[in-house]
Amino acid sequence: MALNDTLARVDADLAAGRIPVARQRLRGLVSSYPHEPAPRRRLAEVYRLYGDPAEAGRWRYLEEDRSPEETAAFEERYANAVRRMRAMAWRGTESDAPTPFAAGQLAAVREAASETLGRPVTWDGLAEVKGDARESGRLADALAGGGCLVLTVVFVGIWVYGLVALFD
């Protein structure tokens, strides 16, 4: 469905009081058209209806006329640059941005995420980054591996006990 058709459906959903449906449609539009500012603006409006300034700030982050309070709420909720980068749902490069201000915001977030991770990161390469820039350490890996080993031993033990009981 075309962008304008879906935006018209969003208008109809909002007029009918179907705010969650409108929000879902807009999230789909942002995913399908990450470089279009209209779905992001409309999604911010929907989150204002919910009373969620952090999410409103999230979707208006690339706008020059954004609310400072909403921007601060977004930056507080997504304090880690990698989380902020994920939350922005951008694909491509900064050159795809609709305005120079948006390009500057995207570049600043990407550079901060690269600094956090200690290596260059791209908007499309973000999927390769585990977690929120906190790679698991050796202790966490050892505990996870040990837990898996214990569960496997318990499972095999129950299975062997059941097999022995079957033939007794």
MIVEX-133379 format. One record per residue (C-alpha): residue number from 0; residue in three letters; x, z, y. Coordinates in steps of 0.2 Angstrom, whole numbers. Layout:
# MIVEX-133379
REC   n res  east    up north
REC NUM ALA     X     Z     Y
...
This chain:
# MIVEX-133379
REC   n res  east    up north
REC   0 MET     0     0     0
REC   1 ALA     7    -5    17
REC   2 LEU    13     8    29
REC   3 ASN    -1     5    42
REC   4 ASP   -15     6    28
REC   5 THR    -9    22    22
REC   6 LEU    -8    29    39
REC   7 ALA   -26    24    42
REC   8 ARG   -30    33    26
REC   9 VAL   -21    49    32
REC  10 ASP   -31    48    48
REC  11 ALA   -47    47    37
REC  12 ASP   -41    62    26
REC  13 LEU   -37    72    41
REC  14 ALA   -54    68    49
REC  15 ALA   -63    74    33
REC  16 GLY   -53    90    32
REC  17 ARG   -42    84    17
REC  18 ILE   -26    91    24
REC  19 PRO   -17    93     7
REC  20 VAL   -21    75     3
REC  21 ALA   -15    69    20
REC  22 ARG     1    79    17
REC  23 GLN     4    71     0
REC  24 ARG     1    53     7
REC  25 LEU    13    57    21
REC  26 ARG    27    64     9
REC  27 GLY    25    48    -1
REC  28 LEU    27    37    15
REC  29 VAL    43    47    20
REC  30 SER    50    43     3
REC  31 SER    45    25     3
REC  32 TYR    50    22    21
REC  33 PRO    64    35    25
REC  34 HIS    69    25    41
REC  35 GLU    51    25    49
REC  36 PRO    48    38    62
REC  37 ALA    29    37    61
REC  38 PRO    27    46    44
REC  39 ARG    39    59    49
REC  40 ARG    30    63    65
REC  41 ARG    13    63    57
REC  42 LEU    20    75    43
REC  43 ALA    26    87    56
REC  44 GLU     9    87    64
REC  45 VAL     1    91    47
REC  46 TYR    14   106    45
REC  47 ARG     9   112    62
REC  48 LEU    -9   113    55
REC  49 TYR    -2   124    41
REC  50 GLY     7   135    54
REC  51 ASP    24   131    46
REC  52 PRO    36   128    61
REC  53 ALA    51   126    49
REC  54 GLU    43   111    40
REC  55 ALA    37   104    56
REC  56 GLY    55   105    63
REC  57 ARG    61    97    47
REC  58 TRP    51    81    50
REC  59 ARG    54    81    68
REC  60 TYR    73    84    67
REC  61 LEU    78    66    71
REC  62 GLU    67    65    86
REC  63 GLU    74    68   104
REC  64 ASP    58    76   110
REC  65 ARG    57    89    96
REC  66 SER    52   107    98
REC  67 PRO    67   119   100
REC  68 GLU    58   133    91
REC  69 GLU    53   122    76
REC  70 THR    71   115    75
REC  71 ALA    78   133    75
REC  72 ALA    66   137    61
REC  73 PHE    71   122    51
REC  74 GLU    89   126    54
REC  75 GLU    87   144    49
REC  76 ARG    77   140    33
REC  77 TYR    90   127    28
REC  78 ALA   105   135    35
REC  79 ASN   117   127    22
REC  80 ALA   121   109    28
REC  81 VAL   119   102    11
REC  82 ARG   102   110     9
REC  83 ARG    98   103    26
REC  84 MET   104    86    21
REC  85 ARG    93    86     6
REC  86 ALA    78    92    15
REC  87 MET    79    77    28
REC  88 ALA    75    65    14
REC  89 TRP    86    51    21
REC  90 ARG    93    37    12
REC  91 GLY   105    24    18
REC  92 THR   117    27    32
REC  93 GLU   116    33    50
REC  94 SER   116    15    56
REC  95 ASP    98    13    48
REC  96 ALA    92    26    61
REC  97 PRO    78    21    73
REC  98 THR    87    28    88
REC  99 PRO   105    33    94
REC 100 PHE    99    51    94
REC 101 ALA    93    51    76
REC 102 ALA   110    43    71
REC 103 GLY   119    57    80
REC 104 GLN   109    70    71
REC 105 LEU   111    62    54
REC 106 ALA   130    60    57
REC 107 ALA   132    78    62
REC 108 VAL   122    85    47
REC 109 ARG   132    73    35
REC 110 GLU   149    79    43
REC 111 ALA   144    97    41
REC 112 ALA   139    95    23
REC 113 SER   156    86    20
REC 114 GLU   165   100    28
REC 115 THR   155   113    17
REC 116 LEU   159   103     1
REC 117 GLY   177   100     6
REC 118 ARG   175    81     3
REC 119 PRO   166    66    10
REC 120 VAL   148    65     6
REC 121 THR   135    51     9
REC 122 TRP   117    51    10
REC 123 ASP   115    41    -6
REC 124 GLY   128    51   -14
REC 125 LEU   120    68   -11
REC 126 ALA   112    67   -28
REC 127 GLU   129    69   -37
REC 128 VAL   131    86   -28
REC 129 LYS   126   101   -39
REC 130 GLY   115   114   -31
REC 131 ASP   117   119   -13
REC 132 ALA   135   117   -11
REC 133 ARG   138   132   -22
REC 134 GLU   146   126   -38
REC 135 SER   145   138   -52
REC 136 GLY   160   148   -56
REC 137 ARG   169   151   -72
REC 138 LEU   160   168   -75
REC 139 ALA   143   160   -73
REC 140 ASP   148   146   -84
REC 141 ALA   155   158   -97
REC 142 LEU   139   169   -96
REC 143 ALA   128   153   -98
REC 144 GLY   138   147  -113
REC 145 GLY   138   164  -121
REC 146 GLY   119   166  -119
REC 147 CYS   117   149  -127
REC 148 LEU   128   154  -141
REC 149 VAL   119   170  -144
REC 150 LEU   102   161  -144
REC 151 THR   109   148  -157
REC 152 VAL   115   162  -168
REC 153 VAL    99   171  -167
REC 154 PHE    89   155  -171
REC 155 VAL   100   151  -186
REC 156 GLY    99   169  -192
REC 157 ILE    80   169  -192
REC 158 TRP    79   152  -200
REC 159 VAL    91   158  -214
REC 160 TYR    81   174  -216
REC 161 GLY    65   164  -218
REC 162 LEU    73   152  -230
REC 163 VAL    79   166  -241
REC 164 ALA    62   175  -240
REC 165 LEU    54   159  -245
REC 166 PHE    64   158  -262
REC 167 ASP    63   177  -266
